């Protein structure tokens, strides 16, 4: 089991960890106390994944450049 | 008048500049617009931005020049060894008496030439290892920010954004570039490098995935993505990069170096992000499995607990038998204790009865008697042992005597005397034998030597030259010396004959 704090995990890491946690809990070969810890961790991971999935916001911008092609900033793009 | 002698009658006379100008007009008039096919020779770009190069075939060379403004409009830059068709007009360069082609555009001479050039580049980059599978970086599963290098207008960016929206809306940064024409390659390379230069957490967020996209087109339209600078920029990109140029059947150089090639821009968006709804469904499933697993774990344990507790006997019944045993034991305990004490007491009194001073005294006197007995026997035994040892010693000393040794010494001495006497006699015999032989030998010597002869009255005559044995020698000698038995006598050199005279009778008798 990874020791990385859940809040620092990428979606992919949280996803893989959640799958492992569910698998471990379903096998049922852990002590009762541990299974409660697993459940709590699973719930936390699920929350993390859920938050990442809810963050599905579209935001499109175009880079603006000076005459030498260096980026100077962004300008929102709409209607595409 | 001599100076003008050869001048042709009415041929007009030009200055150099006039003639040069006339030639220029003639050439520009005749070749105002030409297309010429040839192989590009040496290419040189001056600091001014003008480009100078040669076009050649097996026999001839034409110098070519393109001004800075023309060069920037080139769709294809001439490269050494490239088979091209150059379009432009012939002109002259008066200061060097030179004619040259001012080139406005350069096209590869047919698709064959273009593909040959591409193949050459591909081989070179492959040899550098830029296509190697181990260079490819894995794409992030769910990128937060996606950078798209493409034209800001047109179907491509629209397709990508649509597909992203369907699957998983994300933040998208578009770096607008020309996707065909002369500026294309330079801008695309600059955009890839620009995205990589953004620092994470800066004002402009750094993408964690790049898509370089362009719609379908002719090979010439897509050519910018075959340029070396684009391929190198894509290969150097630290941000994972998906290339999506042209249709599925078009493969450009960037596709070989990108981390992933998408057949179309839409496909690039599909590769870039997972489908959000699917993930939500999956997540719900995981949540349900999590709860179910925990619940069933607890339920199973509860059931097990109930089962086990049923099998457990009543606590009271467990104690019944031990309690009964305790009762019995506690009944028997006082009687058993009394009996034990009595038995021990009897044993004690028996032992005390046997324990009396007279018993001890009897033991002591018994020991003393035995001791006295041993003492009486001890002294005679010792004396007997000593006398035994002495007898044995005497017996041995008798056998040990000096008489035989003395006898042997006397005998030895007698033998030695005898031997000494024999040795002495033998030695004396030997010595007297040797003395006799020596005397004999001396006598022999005396008789043989001339000294004895001298004693008998003979004499020997010597001269300076040695022994004189003849009259002639005596006469020749300056001085003579006569040797007698008792010494020598000189006869003066002045009268040698006189000196010889007393001897003749003796000498004569000798002869």
Interface residues (C-beta under 8 A of the other chain):
Chain A: X10 X11 X12 X15 X18 X19 X21 X22 X25 X26 X28 X32 X35 X36 X38 X39 X42 X43 X46 X49 X50 X52 X53 X56 X57 X58 X59 X60 X61 X62 X63 X65 X69 X70 X71 X73 X74 X77 X80
Chain B: X140 X141 X142 X152 X157 X158 X161 X164 X165 X168 X169 X170 X171 X172 X173 X174 X175 X176 X187 X190 X191 X194 X198 X203 X204 X276 X279 X280 X283 X286 X287 X289 X290 X291 X293 X294 X296 X297 X298 X300 X301
